[in-house]
Amino acid sequence: MTAGPPIDEIHFEDAPDVGSVPGPNSRRLIEKQQRIDSSAVAYPEDIPIAFKEGKGATVRDADGNTFIDMFAGIGVLNVGHANPYVLEAVQEQTSRLVHTVDFPTEARLELIEKLDEIAPDGLAGQNRVVFGGPTGSDAVEASIKLAKYNTGGDGLIAFRGSYHGATAGAMSVTSNKEFKRQYTPLLGDVVHAPYPYPLRDGTSPEASVEHALQEVQSIVEDPYGGLANPAGIFVEPIQGEGGIVTPPEGFLQGLRDIATDNDIPLVFDEIQSGFGRTGEWWASDWAGVTPDVMTSAKALGGIGFPLSATMYHEDLDTWGSGDHAGTYRGHVVGMRAGSRAIEYIQDHNLLAHARELGSAIRTRLRDVGEKVDTLVEVRGTGLFIGAEFRDADGEPLGDLVDDLQDYCFEHGVLVWKAGRNGNVLRLLPPLVITETLAETALDVIVEGIEHVTAQHVAPA
């Protein structure tokens, strides 16, 4: 029996359908939020919308406007908004039990077994999972503690362009200086190596990888490399906030070799790139490289429930009782939702769907790039897609992408941006998006690219 309804039955049928946005109800709610909510609120500054309901890869705002959702809560809603198969289990579980700290429940043990089913080859059947609180930062903090606990070291190696979270340890391995400037000092002995980014580096993929690996190797092995007691290497298999930067072949394997040679844990942050987003369960599966530790969150909670997890090789399970803790590591509703989401992805063959549809989207965007000079590169894997915009001198066009985001919003498609200069269009639609919805969304995006480019680039 197939898990839940097919993907073409779980969306609002009228998407996209928008009038003048933002409408009066959205404006009223945004104004109220500005009066009473935190000044740290950021997302409505870019897309002025107040949400009311969602189905699949579509959402409605407080004024009844219906949008195609091409960013899915920044990769949270991989099986879509209000997926009925997941909701069924959530409603049943909520009526019985919600929170259990780390006492055993069927929901907890089932999700651990489900995660083992989809674990990378080198972790499947020989891993342990520690659950954490509501955000991916919690999983990163756990992985930092685990690496230090097992090595006795305190030095961490991370990468430029990285984002790992907003808590102290996660922020320490994040590279965005402005993001963490007001919160220093953070963890000491964190070194950021270059991440291979051929377009930015101005070199070939091979040279970009070679340079990055040489830097990491020097940090670890050079007697004057500067990092005295390394505890772990922390890396995103594909950088998300950094601009969907997809490393060329050989980079992840090179890190694996360096980590193995020096007996240092290799930690993959799969919070945004994992759980089927790339058309494999984990982005690192594409490289055939297994980490010692892997973080997960976002889509792990099924349909948006706050849950994070750190999976690691059983040889690293040296913690004693209570050596890592967290109140919400027993969120059984989120755990039931996560198991159901895995089943839905499996039963509806959404990994293959993500690969095929993602390839079609990238091909269409690359065709646009043949005609529009500002679109200089389209990259990614599966439904993890970035399109980078630069001017004729190679300067990043962040303002163009801002205007593109506005154009799409006004025409019923929600997109997001990324990159060090905000010049990368980031597409993270739910894996349940249909080919028809994706084509409709791409019609708007392509029209938007042509429109905003004409505004930003003067005729020759």
N, C-alpha and C positions, 0 to 999 in steps of 0.2 A: 504494500500500500504506500503510495507516494505521500510524503509529508506535506500536508497543506495544499492550498490551491496553486495552480500554475502562475507564473509571474505576470502573465498578461491579464490577470483578473484582480490584481491587488492595488490598482492605481485609481486616482480620480480620472474619469473619462474625459473631462473637459480641459485638461492641461495642454498648453498654457491658455489662460483666459484672464487677461488683466485689463483694467481701465487705467485711469491716472493714478500712479503710485508715487509716494505712499498715500493711501486713502485716509479719510478723517479718523477712523478708529485706530489705525496704526499710529498716526501722528499724535493722537490723544494719549495712547499708552506709552509711546516713546517720551513724550513730554513729562508724563507722570514718573516714568523711570528716572529721568534726569533729575527730578526733584527729590526722590526718596531712595534711589539705589546708589551703589558705590560709584565714585568717579573712575574706578578702574574698569568699568564696563566699556567694551571696545567695539564689538561686532556691529551694533546698530549705527555706528559712525560710518561704516562702509556700505551697509545695506539697511536702509531705514524701513524695517518691516517688523510687525508684531504677529507672531504665528498664532494660529487657532487650532489647526488639525493637519494631520498628514496621513497619506496612504501610499505605500510602496515608494516610488521615486517621485512623488508629487506632494505638494503642501499647499495649504490655503492660509491666507492671512486673515486678520480680524475684520477685513472689509469684504471677504468672499473672493478675492483675487486668487487664482490658482496658478501655481508655478511648477515647472520641472526642476527638480532638485539635483544639481550637478556637483554638490559638495558634501551632502550626507552627514552634516554635523562634523565636518573635517574627518571623514572616514569612520564615523561611529556606526552609522546605520547601514551596514553592508547588506542585510537582508530586508532593508526598507523600513519606512515608518509603519508602526502598528501592524507588523507582519502577523496575520491571523494564527498561523501555526505556533508562533512563539507566544502570542498573547494568550492563547488557550492555556498553556502551561503556567504562564505568569499568574493568571487569574485564579487558577486552581491552587497554586502554591501560596499565593498571598492570603487566601482564605484560611490557610492552615498554620503557616509558620514563615517568618520573614528573616529573623536574625538569630544566629547560633554561635557567635564567636568562632572557635575552631572545633566544636564538638562535631562528631561524625553525623552526617545526614546522607540520605540517598542522593540528594541533589549534588552535594559536594563531591562525593565519590564518583558519581556518574560523570561530572564534568572533568575530573582528573583523568578518568579512563578515556573520555572523548578526546581530550588534549593529547593523550598518548597515541591515539589512533592517527592523529594528523601531525605528530611531531616529526621534525627532520630525521632522516635515516639514522644519524649517529646518536640521536637522543631517544628514539622510539624504543620502548621496552627497558630503558635504563636511565630514567629520569625521575626527578622529584619536582613537585610544584608547590610553591608557597603563594597563597593569595594575599592581596593587599587591599588597601582602601581605594577610594573612588577614582583616582586618576592614574595615568601612566607614570607620573612622577613617583608614585609609591612603589611601582615595580622597579624603577631605576634606582631608587634609594635602597631597595632590598638587594639589588644586584651589586651595588657598590659595597654594601656591608658584607655580602657573601664573598666577594673577591678579596676584600681586606682580611676577613676572618680566615680564609683558606691559605693566603700567602704570607700573612704577617707584614705585607707591604702597605704603603700608603700612597704611592704615586699612581696617578691615573692618566692614561693616554686617550685623548678624544680627537675630534677633527674639526677643522674650520668649516663653517657652514652648517654646523650641527645644531639640532634642537632636541633636548631630552626632558625638559620639564621646568617647573617654576619653584620647586622646593630647593633647599640649600645645596644638597648634593647634586641633584639633577641640573640645577642652574650652573654648578661648577663645571660640569662637563659640556654644557651648552656653550657655544662660541660667541653668541651675540653680545657684544660688549655693552651696547646701550641698554639692553634688556636687564643686565645684572649690575650696571654701574652703581646704582644707589644702595646695593646690598652687600658690597664687599666689606671686610674680607669673607670669602667663602672658603671652600676646602683648599688647603695648600697643596703644592706639588701636583698640579694638573697642567699637562702640556698638550697643546692642540697642534696636530700635524696637518699638512695639506691633504684635502680629499680630492681625488682625481676628477677634474672638471675640464675636459679638453677645450670646450668653447671659451671658458674664462681663462684658462692657462695659455691659450694660443698655441697649443702643441698637438701632436698626434695622440690618440688614445693610449698607445703603447708607452710613449714618453711620459705622459701624465701619470700613468700607473707606476712606472719605474721611479719617478721622482718621489711620489708619495710613499712608496714602500721603502725607498732608501732613507727617507726622513724618519719613518717609524723605526726601522732597524737601527739607525744611529742613536735615537733616543734610548732604545733598550740596551744596545750592545756596545756602543762607543764608551770607553772609560770616561770620556769627557762629554757624554751625551746630556748630562744635566739632571737626569731623573734617577735618584739614588736607589729607591726601593719600589720599583713598579709593582702594582697590584692587579692591573687589568687594562685591557684595550676595549674601549667602548665605541661602537660604530653603528650607524644606520646602514643597512644593506642598500637602501635607496634613501637619499636625504629628502625629507618631506618639506619642512618649512624652508630649507635651503634652496628649494626650487625644483623638486622632483629630479634631483641630480642622480643619474644612474651610472654607477661606476663601470668602466670598461672591464672586459674579461681579464681575469688574473688578479684583480685587486683583493677580493675577499679571500681567495686561496693564498695569496701572499701574506695577508694578515694571519691566516690560520697557521702557516708555516712558521712565522716569527713567534707567534704565541706558543706554539708547541715546542719549538727549539729552546725557548727561554722559560718554559713552565709557568706561563702567565695565562690566566683565564681570558678567553675571547668572548666578549659580550655583544650580542646583536640586539639592537633596539628595533623591535618589529611592531611597535605600538601603532604606527600609522600605516606601515607597509604590509602588515600581516593579516591573517584571518581571511585569506582568499583575495585580498585586494589586487594582487598582481597576476591573478590567474593560476597561481599555485598557493598552497596554504601559507607559505612564508616566502618573502622575497628572496631569502638566501637559498631557497630550493633551486632557483634558476641557476645558481653557480655551483650547486652540489657541495656546498661548504657547510659544515655543522659547527655551531658555536658551542662553547661550554655552558653558556648562560644565555637565555633569551627572554626578553620582556614582552609582555602583551597587555593590552587594555583596550580602550576605544570600542571596537566591534565585539570584543569578548563578552560584553554585557548584552548581546543579542539585539535589543531594540532601544538601547540607550541607558540601560541600568549601569550604575557606577561600580565597576569591578576591574581589578588589575590582577595580573599573575606573573610570576617569574618561574620559568622552567629551567632546570639546570641538571647537569649530569649527576648521577647518583654518587659518584666519587666525591663530589663537593658537599655532600649532605653531612657535614661535620658539626652543624649547629647543635647546641644542647637545647633542652626544653625551655621555651620562652626567650631564646636568644634573638628571635625576631617576632614582632607582635604588631597588632593593628586591630582596632575595634571592628572594622567592616570586612574582615577576612572571612566572615561567616554569612555573607549576604546571599542566602539560599535562593531568593527570587532571581537575582542576577545570574546565579549559577544554573538554575533551570533554564533561564532564557539563553544562556550561552550554549548549553547542550542542544537545545532546540534549533538554534541558529546553525550549528554545525550540521545537524541532520537535514535542515532545509537546503543548505548549500550542497550537501552530498546528493540528496534525492533529486534535486532539480539541475544537477550538473552545472552549477554556476561557475565553477573554475574554468571550464571550457568556454562557457558563455562570456566570461570576462576576457579571456584571451582573444576570442574571435571579435567581439564587439570593440574591445580596446584597440585591436589592430586596425579595424575599419575607421575608428575615430582618428587615430594617428595618421592614417593614410590621407584622410580628407583634410586634416589640418596641414599636412605636408604639401598637399596640392595647392592650398592657399598660399603657403610660403613660397611656392614657385612664382606666384604673381605679386605678392605683397612683400616688399623688401624688409619691412620692419620685423616680420616673423622669421627669426634667424635659426631656430631649432625647435623641433618637437621631439620629446623623449618620454621614456617611461615604459612600463610593462603592464599588461592587463588594463584594468580601469584605474590606474595610477599614472596620470598623464600631466605633463607640463609643456607649455608652449612659451618660449622665451622671446621677448621683443627688445630690439636694440636699433639705434639709428645708424645712419651710414658711416659714422665714425666709430661705431662699436659701443657707444654709450647706452646704458640701460634706460628703457623708456617706461619708468614706473607710472608716470602720469597717464600714458596711453592705456596701460592696463587698468588703472583706476576708472578711466572713462569707459573702457570696454565692460567692466563689471557693472557700471551704471546702466549702460545701454542694454545689457542682457537682462538686468532687473526690470527695467521699464518695458521689456518685451516678453516677460514671463519666464525667464530662465535664471536660476541662481547659480552663480559661479564664484570662485574665490581666487585669491592670488597668493603668491609665494615668492621666494627668492630674496637674496641679500638686499636688493634694491626695489623689491616689490614689482619686478618687471616680468614675472612669470605667471601666466594664466594656469591655474591649478584645477584640474577636473578630477573629482573623486565621487562619481555618482554611485548610488547603491548598486550592488551587483545584480539586483533584480530589475534594473532598468531594461525596458524592451528595446528592440531595434528601432521600432517606430518612434518611441519617445526620444531616443538618442538622436535619430535623424532630424526630428523636429527641433531639438535643442541645438544641434549643429547648424541648422539653417540660420537660427538666430545668431549664434556665435560667429559664423562666417560673415554674415551681413554686418555684424558689429565690428569685426576686425577691419573690414573694408571701409566702413563709415568712420571709425575713429582714426584710422591711418590717414585717410584723406584730410582730416582735421589737423593732425599733428605734423604731417610731412608736406611741405610746400612743393608744388610741381617743379620739376627740373627746368 
